[in-house]
Every structure is written in C-alpha cells, then in structure tokens.
Amino acid sequence: MLRTLKRTISTCYAPRPGDSNMRKIALIPGDGIGPEICSSVVDVLSHIHAPIEWSTVSHLDVNDEDTINFIKSHPAAIKGTIYHMIGEGPGSPNLLLRKKLNLYADLVHAFSIEGVKTRHRDLDLMIVRENIEGEYSGLEHQVYPGVVESLKVITYTGSLRIAKYAFELAYLNNRKKVTAIHKANIMKKVDGMFLTAVREVAKQYPSIAYQEMIIDNASMQMTTNPWQFDVVVLPNLYGSIISNIASSLVGGPGITPGVNIGEEFAVFEPGTRHLAKDIAGKKIANPTAILLSSAMMLRHLNLPHFAERVQNGVMKTIEQRRHLTPDLGGNSTTYEFTREVMKNID
C-alpha cells in the first residue's frame, strides 16, 4: 500500500528503498488499442527520462512457463488487454496470466478529473476486486448434452486476503469507509463465506466504518448516489460490474487507471480492461488510463517525482481541453494527446 492524498493516483505497496538505477519493466502491449496506448507510456516516460528499461513481450503465450518466468523476473509490468474469443475457444489468457502471477487483487481508482464533462462531480472511489476466484475460476464443463455447469469457487483464505488488502488500503490512504458488496441473500454459501471473512477483518479496523450492500442495490446506488462509497471490496464478477459502472461515471474506460496486485508482482493496466476493437488502428484511443496507471507504477517503484510529472501532465492536458481524443469530445489523435502531455510536463 502507499499513503496517498485525495486525488493522487494510488498504488499497491509501500515504497521500497532504492536509488535511481534503471528499473527493468515488462511491457505487454496486448491486442486492440493496447499497442497504441502502450506506445504513449513509452514516449512519455522516455520524455521525462524516467529510469525505466523496457522488456517487450510482443506475443504473450500464457501457457509458456519460460515466458511467465521472464515476466516474473521484472519488478512490475505495463499491460494492454489480450484478445480472447467470446463463447468458445480456450479460457481467457488475461485470467490465466493473473492466476499464474498470483495477482489476487485488482485495484481500480475512479475519480473525477477537471475538464472531463460528466453528470457526477467530485467522485473518488477505490474498488478492490478479488481477482482469481469466484465466477472467474474457469471451471466449466458439459454435464449432459445441452446442459453446462460453471463453478463459482470462493475460499475463506482468498476472502480474508482481499479483505485485508481493502482495509489496509483504506487505513493507509485515510479513507473512512469500506463497503462489502455481495449476493449472500441468494448465494448463501459462497457469498456468505466471503462476508464472514470481511466481517472478521473489519473488526480489526474500528476506526473505519463498515457496511454491506447487495450487488443489485449497489449497482443502482452507484449510479444515483456514488458519493456514499469510499473503498469497495467485492468478489470477482461483481467487481467487474462495479468497476465499469464507476469508470463510466468519471468519463469512461479511457480514463480510469488500475493495477493487478500480488505478493511479489504487479501488473499495471487500464482499470476496465477494454480491447476497444472498434477503434483499434484508428489512432484515436485515449491513453489517459494507462498513463495514470504508469504513474501508479512509478510510485510502486519508489519514483514519486516522476509519477507526479506524468500525472500533472495528463491532468493539465485534459483541463485545457485543446487536444482531447474523441471519447472526451475532441478530435485529436492518440499521438497528439500524448505530445500535448509531454509539452505540459515541460
């Protein structure tokens, strides 16, 4: 975890002691708009002379142990989303990568940015999603022709772990409340155990308010009164839903940064993990989310000064509204937006 001020992009661990030596970071461009927005990160970090040396993994094979071990040999990675077929084919390579790297927590920081026109203002939400269990366990099979079964697996250990992460994040960032979102009224065993674990952890943090909310109601409350939320902790599928809702409230998938976190490794990527295949190759993708994710990474690497420069350059560019990508109401290209960020950093 990292102690951060309100509106400062959060990260996942306390800063590690270190110097200005080069950090070797794995770069996984992915598919869709991934290569375009990852290019923006490389350009901006090079522009500010951040001590980063990139190791590019152009064609990621998550079943190749040598590739996984190569990624693990770095302190962190920047990643675009990897394509997978819908409704057929093998399991999601994104999910398999998270499992092999034991990235058990997903943190999405959704907050209002000056210059982004939205219905809701002054939002600042941290969404902590369990990342490798639940409905995303990947255990599906056909039990009889025309009948398939998908297993939702939640463990007490995994639930305790994600709850501890959420409360520690809240404590270190001076957050006042943690909300656990569930469906234990119907899924009494799996979500019931998740709640039992979160309640146990909540008792250890008496200074932090704790509440529970059913996912149906939480989805409605998130759109009607999102200011009531501070830190949210929830199982995997619900986390995907709430992260996307929260991102839409602050400006869309091109805005919100995120990170997948494990005990020994972290992968930084846009919070909503969208391929955006419809605009891939058109050079109009918004790189804000991944640039802010790179600021999270820089803090994770104990390089806060570089992180502030990236973050301030992005914020100033959006606030000025001179060079915005189409999703923000402008007509600039990804490159033009990135160039303006570098100009504002200077």
C-alpha positions in Angstrom: 0.0 0.0 0.0 1.0 3.6 -0.3 0.0 6.6 1.7 -1.6 8.9 -0.9 -3.6 12.2 -0.8 -7.1 12.5 -2.2 -7.0 12.7 -6.0 -3.5 11.3 -6.0 -3.3 8.1 -8.0 -2.9 5.3 -5.6 -0.7 2.3 -5.9 -0.4 -1.0 -4.1 2.6 -1.3 -1.8 4.6 0.9 0.4 7.6 2.4 -1.4 10.6 0.2 -1.5 14.0 1.6 -0.6 16.0 2.2 -3.7 18.1 4.6 -5.8 17.9 6.0 -9.3 19.2 2.8 -11.1 17.3 1.7 -14.1 14.2 -0.4 -13.4 13.6 -3.2 -16.0 9.9 -3.3 -16.6 8.0 -5.9 -18.7 5.9 -4.3 -21.4 3.0 -6.4 -22.7 1.3 -4.3 -25.5 -1.6 -6.8 -25.9 -4.2 -6.5 -28.6 -6.8 -4.0 -29.7 -5.7 -0.5 -28.8 -3.1 -1.9 -26.4 0.0 -1.3 -28.6 -1.2 2.3 -29.3 -1.7 3.3 -25.7 1.4 1.4 -24.5 3.4 3.5 -27.0 2.2 6.6 -25.3 3.6 5.3 -22.0 6.9 4.6 -23.5 7.1 8.0 -25.2 6.1 10.0 -22.0 8.4 8.1 -19.6 11.2 8.4 -22.1 10.5 12.2 -22.4 10.8 12.7 -18.6 14.0 10.5 -18.5 12.4 8.1 -16.1 14.9 5.3 -15.2 12.9 2.6 -17.0 14.2 0.0 -19.3 11.6 -1.9 -21.2 11.5 -5.6 -21.9 8.8 -6.1 -24.6 6.7 -9.3 -24.7 5.1 -8.9 -28.1 3.4 -12.2 -28.4 2.4 -13.4 -24.9 1.9 -17.2 -24.5 0.5 -17.6 -21.0 1.0 -21.4 -21.3 4.7 -21.0 -21.8 6.4 -21.2 -18.4 9.6 -19.6 -19.7 7.6 -16.5 -20.7 5.9 -16.4 -17.3 9.2 -16.7 -15.5 10.6 -14.0 -17.7 7.8 -11.6 -16.7 8.3 -12.5 -13.1 12.0 -11.6 -13.3 10.9 -7.9 -13.5 9.5 -5.9 -10.6 6.4 -4.9 -12.5 4.7 -4.8 -15.9 2.6 -2.5 -18.0 0.0 -4.3 -20.0 -2.7 -3.9 -22.6 -5.7 -6.3 -22.7 -5.1 -9.6 -24.6 -7.8 -10.8 -27.0 -9.8 -14.0 -26.5 -12.8 -15.4 -28.2 -16.3 -14.9 -26.8 -18.3 -18.0 -26.0 -15.8 -20.5 -27.5 -12.2 -21.5 -27.5 -9.8 -21.8 -24.5 -10.1 -19.8 -21.3 -9.2 -16.1 -21.0 -5.4 -15.5 -21.3 -5.9 -12.4 -19.1 -7.3 -14.5 -16.3 -4.7 -17.2 -16.7 -1.9 -14.7 -16.5 -3.4 -13.3 -13.3 -3.6 -16.7 -11.8 0.0 -17.7 -12.8 1.3 -14.5 -11.4 -0.9 -14.8 -8.3 -2.3 -11.3 -8.8 -5.1 -11.8 -6.3 -6.3 -8.2 -6.0 -7.4 -5.7 -8.6 -7.5 -2.0 -7.7 -9.4 0.4 -9.8 -9.2 4.1 -8.8 -12.2 6.0 -10.3 -12.1 9.8 -9.6 -13.3 12.9 -11.3 -10.9 14.8 -13.5 -11.2 18.6 -14.1 -12.1 19.0 -17.8 -14.0 15.7 -18.2 -17.6 16.5 -18.6 -19.8 14.1 -16.6 -23.1 14.1 -14.8 -21.5 13.4 -11.4 -18.6 15.5 -10.0 -16.2 15.2 -7.1 -16.1 11.4 -7.1 -13.2 9.5 -5.6 -13.7 5.7 -5.4 -11.3 2.8 -4.8 -12.7 -0.5 -6.0 -10.9 -3.6 -4.6 -11.9 -6.7 -6.6 -10.9 -10.3 -5.8 -9.1 -11.2 -9.0 -8.7 -15.0 -9.4 -11.6 -16.8 -7.7 -15.4 -16.6 -7.9 -17.2 -16.9 -11.2 -13.8 -16.4 -12.9 -12.4 -19.7 -11.5 -12.6 -21.0 -15.1 -14.2 -24.4 -14.0 -16.8 -25.1 -16.7 -17.9 -28.4 -18.3 -20.8 -30.0 -20.0 -22.6 -32.4 -17.7 -25.1 -33.6 -20.4 -25.8 -32.5 -24.0 -27.5 -29.2 -23.7 -26.5 -28.8 -20.0 -23.4 -27.0 -18.9 -22.1 -26.2 -15.4 -19.9 -23.4 -14.3 -18.5 -23.5 -10.7 -18.2 -20.4 -8.6 -15.3 -21.1 -6.2 -14.6 -18.8 -3.2 -12.2 -19.7 -0.5 -12.0 -18.4 3.0 -8.3 -17.7 2.7 -8.8 -15.8 -0.5 -11.6 -13.8 1.0 -9.5 -12.9 4.1 -6.7 -11.9 1.8 -8.7 -9.5 -0.3 -10.5 -8.1 2.8 -7.2 -7.4 4.5 -5.9 -5.6 1.4 -9.0 -3.4 1.2 -8.9 -2.4 4.8 -5.2 -1.8 4.8 -5.6 0.3 1.6 -8.3 2.3 3.4 -6.3 2.8 6.5 -3.1 3.9 4.7 -4.9 6.3 2.5 -7.0 7.9 5.2 -10.3 6.5 3.8 -13.3 6.5 6.1 -15.5 3.6 5.0 -15.3 0.1 3.4 -18.4 -1.3 1.7 -18.6 -5.1 1.0 -20.8 -5.9 -2.0 -22.3 -9.4 -2.2 -25.3 -11.6 -3.2 -25.4 -13.6 0.0 -29.2 -13.4 0.1 -29.2 -15.9 -2.7 -25.7 -17.4 -2.8 -25.7 -18.1 0.9 -22.7 -20.4 1.0 -20.1 -18.8 -1.3 -21.0 -15.1 -0.8 -21.9 -15.9 2.9 -18.4 -17.1 3.5 -17.0 -14.0 1.7 -18.9 -11.8 4.1 -17.9 -13.8 7.1 -14.2 -13.2 6.2 -14.7 -9.5 5.5 -16.5 -9.0 8.8 -13.7 -10.7 10.7 -11.2 -8.3 9.1 -13.5 -5.3 9.7 -13.3 -5.9 13.5 -9.5 -5.2 13.3 -10.1 -1.7 11.9 -12.6 0.0 14.4 -11.7 3.5 13.0 -13.1 2.6 9.6 -16.8 2.4 9.0 -18.1 -0.8 7.5 -21.3 -1.6 5.6 -22.6 -4.3 3.4 -24.8 -4.0 0.2 -26.3 -6.5 -2.2 -24.9 -6.2 -5.7 -28.3 -5.3 -7.3 -28.8 -2.4 -4.9 -25.2 -1.4 -5.1 -25.4 -1.0 -8.9 -28.3 1.3 -8.5 -26.7 3.2 -5.7 -23.5 3.6 -7.6 -25.4 5.5 -10.4 -27.7 7.5 -8.2 -25.6 8.4 -5.1 -22.0 7.3 -5.8 -20.6 9.7 -3.2 -21.7 7.3 -0.4 -18.9 5.0 -1.4 -15.3 5.3 -0.5 -13.5 1.9 -0.7 -15.5 -1.0 -2.1 -14.4 -4.7 -1.7 -16.2 -7.4 -3.6 -15.9 -10.8 -5.3 -14.7 -11.1 -8.9 -17.7 -10.8 -11.1 -19.3 -8.1 -9.0 -16.0 -6.2 -9.2 -16.0 -6.3 -12.9 -19.6 -4.8 -13.0 -18.9 -2.1 -10.4 -15.6 -1.1 -11.8 -17.2 -0.5 -15.2 -20.1 1.5 -13.7 -17.7 3.6 -11.7 -15.5 4.2 -14.7 -18.5 5.3 -16.7 -19.3 7.9 -14.0 -16.0 9.6 -14.3 -15.6 9.7 -18.0 -15.4 6.2 -19.5 -12.9 3.3 -20.0 -10.2 5.6 -21.3 -9.9 7.5 -18.0 -9.7 5.1 -15.1 -6.3 3.6 -14.1 -5.9 0.2 -12.4 -3.4 -2.4 -11.2 -3.4 -6.2 -10.6 -1.6 -6.9 -7.4 0.1 -9.9 -5.9 2.5 -10.5 -3.0 5.5 -10.3 -5.3 4.4 -8.8 -8.6 2.1 -6.1 -10.0 0.7 -5.6 -13.5 -0.5 -2.0 -14.3 -3.2 -1.6 -16.9 -6.4 0.4 -17.6 -8.9 -0.3 -14.9 -11.7 -1.5 -17.3 -9.5 -3.8 -19.5 -11.3 -2.9 -22.7 -9.9 -4.1 -26.1 -11.8 -1.3 -27.9 -11.5 -3.3 -31.1 -13.9 -0.9 -32.9 -11.2 1.9 -32.8 -8.1 -0.2 -32.9 -5.7 1.0 -35.6 -7.5 4.4 -36.0 -5.0 6.1 -33.7 -7.7 7.8 -31.7 -7.6 5.8 -28.4 -7.4 7.7 -25.2 -4.2 6.8 -23.4 -5.2 8.6 -20.1 -6.0 5.4 -18.2 -2.7 3.7 -19.0 -0.7 6.9 -18.4 -2.2 7.3 -15.0 -1.6 3.5 -14.4 2.1 4.2 -15.3 2.1 6.9 -12.6 0.8 4.3 -10.1 3.7 2.1 -11.3 6.3 4.8 -10.8 5.1 5.3 -7.2 5.3 1.5 -6.7 8.9 1.6 -7.9 9.7 4.4 -5.4 9.9 7.1 -8.1 7.2 9.6 -6.9 8.7 12.6 -8.5 8.4 11.0 -12.0 4.9 9.9 -11.1 3.8 13.4 -10.2 5.2 14.7 -13.5 3.2 12.2 -15.6 0.0 12.7 -13.6 0.3 16.5 -13.7 0.9 16.5 -17.4 -2.2 14.4 -18.1 -4.4 16.4 -15.8 -3.3 19.7 -17.3 -3.8 18.4 -20.9 -7.4 17.4 -20.1 -8.2 20.5 -18.1 -7.1 22.7 -21.1 -9.3 20.7 -23.5 -7.3 21.8 -26.5 -6.1 18.3 -27.6 -8.6 15.7 -26.5 -9.4 12.3 -28.1 -12.9 11.8 -29.5 -14.2 10.0 -26.4 -13.6 13.2 -24.4 -15.3 15.4 -27.0 -12.2 16.3 -29.0 -10.8 15.3 -32.4 -7.1 14.7 -31.6 -5.2 11.5 -32.2 -3.5 9.4 -29.6 -0.2 10.8 -30.6 -1.4 14.5 -30.5 -2.8 13.9 -27.0 0.5 12.3 -25.9 2.5 15.1 -27.4 0.5 17.7 -25.5 1.0 15.7 -22.3 4.8 15.9 -22.8 4.5 19.6 -23.6 2.6 20.3 -20.4 5.1 18.3 -18.4 7.8 20.7 -19.7 
